[in-house]
Amino acid sequence: MSKTQKIALVTGAGSGIGRAVALALQGEGYHVALTGRRAGELEKTAGMGTAGGGRMLTAPADVGNPESVKNLFAQIAQEFGRLDLLFNNAGIGAPAVPMDELTFEQWDAVVRVNLTGAFLCAQEAMRLMKTQDPRGGRIINNGSISAQAPRPNSAPYTATKHAITGLTKSIALDGRPWDIACGQIDIGNAATPMTERTALGVPQAHGAVMPEPRMDVRHVAEAVLYMASLPLEANVLTMTVMATKMPLVGRG
C-alpha cells in the first residue's frame, strides 16, 4: 500500500491488537488518533511510532460513555477535519465462571464496552463520514472468533461478539448511500498479553484444560492494513485470522 495521509481512529490502542494495528497504520502514513481509558499506555503506543510515519494523537476516552465519545470525535474533527478509518477494537471480558454465577455488573460492563462502545463510535464516525469532503470512509469492527463459536463460560463476551456481526452488517447496509464501507475481522489467539493464559492452558468444550497455539499479532495488523487499503468500492465484509492449529474448526 502506498503512503497516505488518511486519518484513522483506533480504540483500545493502549495494548495488544489495538497497539499493533495503530503502529502499522502509522507506519503506512496514516495520522492515527489513539483512544482508550489508560492515558499512560496510549502515550507508550505513541512513543513507539515509526520516524517518517503519520502523526499520532493520544485522546483518552471511555467508549461506553456517550458524552466521552462525542468529545473524542469533536477532538478528531478539530485536529484533523475528517476521519477515513475507524478500527472498533476496544473490548473486555468477564470472569470465566458459570453463567448463573455472573453478576449483573459483570455482564453490563462487557456489554457497555464491547457492544455499546462499538455502536457509539460507529455512530459518530458515520455522522462525520457523511458530511466530510470527500464523503465516506471505512469502519472495521474487531469481532473475535467468539463471534462464530463460544468458549466455555464466556456468555457476556460471546453474546457481544455475535452482536458485533449484526452491527457490522447493519453498518455495511446503512452506509451504502454515503460511501461508508464496513467489515469485521475475527481474530483467534493472537499473541498479546490478553491471551497469555491461552498458551498455559484454557478450558475446552469437553472439560479438559489444554494449551492452545498462538500467532504473531503482526499478522492481524497486516490483515487490517489490507482491509483498510481497499478503495471504498470494494470491501472485506468478514475475515478470520487465526492460529492454524487452534481448536476452532470441527471438534477441536
C-alpha positions, 0 to 999 in steps of 0.5 A: 500500500502506498503512503497516505495521509488518511486519518484513522481512529483506533480504540483500545490502542493502549495494548495488544491488537489495538497497539499493533494495528495503530503502529502499522497504520502509522507506519503506512502514513496514516495520522492515527488518533489513539483512544482508550481509558489508560492515558499512560499506555496510549502515550507508550503506543505513541512513543513507539511510532515509526520516524517518517510515519503519520502523526499520532494523537493520544485522546483518552476516552471511555467508549461506553460513555456517550458524552466521552465519545462525542468529545473524542470525535469533536477532538478528531474533527478539530485536529484533523477535519475528517476521519477515513478509518475507524478500527472498533477494537476496544473490548473486555471480558468477564470472569470465566465462571458459570453463567448463573454465577455472573453478576449483573455488573459483570455482564453490563460492563462487557456489554457497555464496552464491547457492544455499546462502545462499538455502536457509539463510535460507529455512530459518530464516525458515520455522522462525520463520514457523511458530511466530510469532503470527500464523503465516506470512509471505512469502519472495521469492527474487531469481532473475535472468533467468539463471534462464530463459536463460544468458549466455555463460560464466556456468555457476556463476551460471546453474546457481544461478539455475535452482536458485533456481526449484526452491527457490522452488517447493519453498518455495511447496509446503512452506509451504502448511500454515503460511501461508508464501507464496513467489515469485521475481522475475527481474530483467534489467539493472537499473541498479546498479553490478553491471551497469555493464559491461552498458551498455559492452558484454557478450558475446552468444550469437553472439560479438559484444560489444554494449551492452545497455539498462538500467532504473531499479532503482526499478522492481524495488523497486516490483515487490517492494513489490507482491509483498510487499503481497499478503495471504498468500492470494494470491501472485506465484509468478514475475515478470520485470522487465526492460529492454524492449529487452534481448536476452532474448526470441527471438534477441536 
